Amino acid sequence: MSVHAPGTAPESSTAAIRHLAERGYEATTAEDLAAAVGMSRSTFFRRFGSKDDVVFADHDHALARLETALEDTTLAPADALVSATADVLRLLLRDPDAARLRFELMRLTPALRDRELVITHRYERVFTRYIREVQQPGTPAWVASTLGASLVAAHNAALRAWLRGRVTDAAAALAGDLRQLTSLYARWLTNDHDGTERRVLVAVYETAGSPESVLAAVAEQLRQ
């Protein structure tokens, strides 16, 4: 795990990622990175640990923040999952240049993609542990792991959509997707189900419109 302190993303981290992207991951040593960001070798290793940790420093911080958010939340389980997951994405995109460079580095560097898989499993474990703690008695064993993996998949899809310019407010788009996702698991996350089937009936008056526009109109009314 990186040892760089939590907080706002340091300029040195962005500079180091940019250096890796320009010079190539394999061709760059930790000493090169230390020189590029104006640090001594010992200071660099104290702050980041390794050149891998420079790339994933924000993920370490995001994971710690996610665990704290889920441990301390007073929100209902579904709302807590939506809020905490969207917050992870906001943190990872707070420095857009670094986010794009990190993505490009991982695309070109197999070793970093392997590390990314490890990070992904860490997120899934945090989500799965929380869901098991809050799920209702009698919940099937597969629910926690399936929902945990789905939360990570939805997060990654929103991140890719932002990287490709399909959305501008990725966190808001992700929150909408997650509300739909968690609604599929509502029976296991809340205790207000009495065993009978319930339906929500909505009347929408539209002269013309696609299913997407109808859903958007319903969502807007619910927000109001």
C-alpha positions as CSV (number, residue, x, y, z in Angstrom):
1,M,0.0,0.0,0.0
2,S,1.2,3.5,-0.7
3,V,2.3,5.6,2.2
4,H,1.5,8.9,0.7
5,A,-0.7,10.9,3.0
6,P,-4.5,11.2,2.4
7,G,-5.9,14.5,1.2
8,T,-5.9,16.3,-2.0
9,A,-3.9,14.7,-4.8
10,P,-0.4,16.1,-4.6
11,E,1.1,17.8,-7.7
12,S,4.1,15.5,-7.3
13,S,1.9,12.5,-7.9
14,T,0.5,13.9,-11.2
15,A,3.9,14.9,-12.3
16,A,5.2,11.4,-11.6
17,I,2.4,9.8,-13.6
18,R,3.0,12.2,-16.5
19,H,6.6,11.3,-16.5
20,L,5.8,7.6,-16.6
21,A,3.3,8.2,-19.5
22,E,5.9,10.2,-21.5
23,R,9.0,8.1,-20.9
24,G,7.4,4.6,-20.6
25,Y,6.7,2.6,-17.5
26,E,9.4,-0.1,-18.0
27,A,12.0,2.5,-19.0
28,T,11.5,4.7,-15.9
29,T,13.1,3.9,-12.5
30,A,12.0,5.1,-9.1
31,E,15.1,7.2,-9.1
32,D,14.0,8.8,-12.4
33,L,10.6,9.7,-10.9
34,A,12.2,11.1,-7.7
35,A,14.3,13.4,-9.9
36,A,11.3,14.3,-12.1
37,V,9.2,15.5,-9.1
38,G,12.1,17.2,-7.3
39,M,12.5,14.8,-4.4
40,S,15.4,12.9,-3.0
41,R,15.4,9.1,-3.5
42,S,14.7,8.6,0.2
43,T,11.9,11.1,0.3
44,F,10.2,9.5,-2.8
45,F,10.2,6.1,-1.2
46,R,9.0,7.4,2.1
47,R,6.1,9.2,0.3
48,F,5.1,6.7,-2.3
49,G,6.8,3.4,-1.7
50,S,7.4,2.4,-5.3
51,K,6.6,3.6,-8.9
52,D,3.6,1.3,-8.9
53,D,2.3,3.1,-5.8
54,V,2.5,6.4,-7.6
55,V,0.0,5.2,-10.1
56,F,-2.4,3.7,-7.5
57,A,-2.0,6.2,-4.7
58,D,-5.5,7.6,-5.1
59,H,-7.0,4.1,-5.1
60,D,-5.4,3.5,-1.7
61,H,-6.9,6.7,-0.4
62,A,-10.3,5.9,-2.1
63,L,-10.4,2.4,-0.5
64,A,-9.7,3.8,3.0
65,R,-12.4,6.5,2.5
66,L,-14.9,3.9,1.2
67,E,-14.4,1.7,4.3
68,T,-14.8,4.6,6.6
69,A,-17.9,5.9,4.8
70,L,-19.6,2.5,5.0
71,E,-18.6,2.0,8.6
72,D,-19.8,5.4,9.8
73,T,-22.9,5.9,7.6
74,T,-26.3,6.6,9.0
75,L,-28.0,6.1,5.6
76,A,-30.1,3.2,4.6
77,P,-28.0,0.5,3.0
78,A,-28.9,1.2,-0.6
79,D,-28.4,4.9,-0.2
80,A,-25.1,4.3,1.6
81,L,-23.8,2.1,-1.3
82,V,-24.8,4.7,-3.9
83,S,-23.3,7.6,-2.0
84,A,-20.0,5.9,-1.1
85,T,-19.5,4.5,-4.6
86,A,-20.1,7.8,-6.3
87,D,-17.7,9.4,-3.8
88,V,-15.0,7.0,-4.9
89,L,-15.4,8.1,-8.5
90,R,-15.4,11.8,-7.5
91,L,-12.1,11.3,-5.7
92,L,-10.5,9.4,-8.6
93,L,-11.5,12.1,-11.1
94,R,-10.7,15.2,-8.9
95,D,-7.5,15.5,-11.0
96,P,-8.7,14.9,-14.6
97,D,-5.2,14.9,-16.1
98,A,-3.9,12.3,-13.7
99,A,-7.0,10.2,-14.2
100,R,-6.5,10.1,-18.0
101,L,-2.8,9.5,-17.8
102,R,-3.3,6.7,-15.3
103,F,-5.8,5.0,-17.6
104,E,-3.4,5.3,-20.5
105,L,-0.6,3.8,-18.5
106,M,-2.7,0.8,-17.4
107,R,-3.8,0.3,-21.0
108,L,-0.2,0.0,-22.2
109,T,1.4,-1.7,-19.2
110,P,0.4,-5.4,-18.5
111,A,2.0,-5.3,-15.0
112,L,-0.2,-2.4,-14.0
113,R,-3.3,-4.1,-15.3
114,D,-2.5,-7.0,-13.0
115,R,-2.2,-4.6,-10.1
116,E,-5.5,-3.1,-11.1
117,L,-7.2,-6.4,-10.8
118,V,-5.9,-6.7,-7.3
119,I,-7.3,-3.2,-6.5
120,T,-10.7,-4.2,-8.0
121,H,-10.9,-7.3,-5.8
122,R,-10.1,-5.1,-2.8
123,Y,-13.1,-2.8,-3.6
124,E,-15.3,-5.9,-4.1
125,R,-14.3,-7.2,-0.7
126,V,-15.1,-3.9,1.1
127,F,-18.6,-3.8,-0.6
128,T,-19.3,-7.5,0.1
129,R,-18.3,-7.3,3.7
130,Y,-20.7,-4.3,4.3
131,I,-23.6,-5.9,2.4
132,R,-23.3,-9.1,4.5
133,E,-23.4,-7.0,7.6
134,V,-26.6,-5.1,6.6
135,Q,-28.5,-7.7,4.5
136,Q,-31.8,-9.2,5.8
137,P,-32.0,-12.6,7.4
138,G,-32.5,-15.3,4.9
139,T,-30.7,-13.5,2.1
140,P,-29.2,-15.9,-0.4
141,A,-25.5,-16.4,0.0
142,W,-24.8,-15.1,-3.5
143,V,-26.4,-11.7,-3.0
144,A,-23.5,-9.9,-1.2
145,S,-20.7,-11.0,-3.6
146,T,-22.9,-10.4,-6.7
147,L,-24.0,-6.9,-5.7
148,G,-20.4,-6.1,-4.6
149,A,-19.0,-7.1,-8.0
150,S,-21.9,-5.2,-9.8
151,L,-21.1,-2.0,-7.9
152,V,-17.5,-2.1,-9.0
153,A,-18.6,-2.9,-12.6
154,A,-21.0,0.0,-12.7
155,H,-18.3,2.3,-11.3
156,N,-15.8,1.2,-13.9
157,A,-18.4,1.6,-16.7
158,A,-19.1,5.2,-15.6
159,L,-15.3,5.9,-15.5
160,R,-14.9,4.6,-19.0
161,A,-17.8,6.7,-20.2
162,W,-16.2,9.8,-18.8
163,L,-12.8,8.9,-20.3
164,R,-14.4,8.5,-23.7
165,G,-16.3,11.8,-23.4
166,R,-19.7,10.3,-23.2
167,V,-20.6,12.0,-19.9
168,T,-19.4,15.1,-18.2
169,D,-20.6,14.5,-14.6
170,A,-19.6,10.9,-14.2
171,A,-20.5,10.8,-10.5
172,A,-24.0,12.0,-11.1
173,A,-24.5,9.5,-13.9
174,L,-23.1,6.7,-11.8
175,A,-25.5,7.6,-8.9
176,G,-28.4,7.2,-11.2
177,D,-27.2,3.8,-12.5
178,L,-26.5,2.7,-8.9
179,R,-30.0,3.6,-7.8
180,Q,-31.4,1.3,-10.5
181,L,-28.9,-1.4,-9.6
182,T,-29.6,-1.4,-5.8
183,S,-33.4,-1.3,-6.4
184,L,-33.0,-4.9,-7.8
185,Y,-31.7,-6.0,-4.4
186,A,-34.1,-4.0,-2.3
187,R,-35.8,-7.1,-0.8
188,W,-32.5,-8.1,0.7
189,L,-31.4,-4.6,1.8
190,T,-34.5,-3.4,3.6
191,N,-37.0,-4.9,6.0
192,D,-40.1,-3.2,4.8
193,H,-41.2,-6.1,2.6
194,D,-44.1,-8.2,3.9
195,G,-43.7,-11.0,1.4
196,T,-46.4,-9.7,-0.9
197,E,-45.6,-8.4,-4.3
198,R,-45.7,-4.7,-4.6
199,R,-46.0,-2.5,-7.6
200,V,-45.3,1.2,-8.2
201,L,-47.7,2.7,-10.7
202,V,-46.7,5.9,-12.4
203,A,-48.6,8.0,-14.8
204,V,-46.6,10.0,-17.2
205,Y,-48.1,12.4,-19.7
206,E,-46.0,12.8,-22.7
207,T,-47.1,13.8,-26.2
208,A,-44.1,11.9,-27.6
209,G,-41.0,10.5,-26.2
210,S,-38.6,7.5,-26.0
211,P,-38.6,5.2,-23.0
212,E,-35.5,7.0,-21.8
213,S,-37.2,10.4,-21.8
214,V,-40.1,8.9,-19.8
215,L,-37.8,7.5,-17.2
216,A,-36.0,10.8,-17.0
217,A,-39.4,12.6,-16.4
218,V,-40.3,10.1,-13.7
219,A,-36.9,10.5,-12.0
220,E,-37.3,14.3,-12.1
221,Q,-40.7,14.2,-10.4
222,L,-39.4,11.9,-7.7
223,R,-36.5,14.2,-7.0
224,Q,-39.0,17.1,-6.6
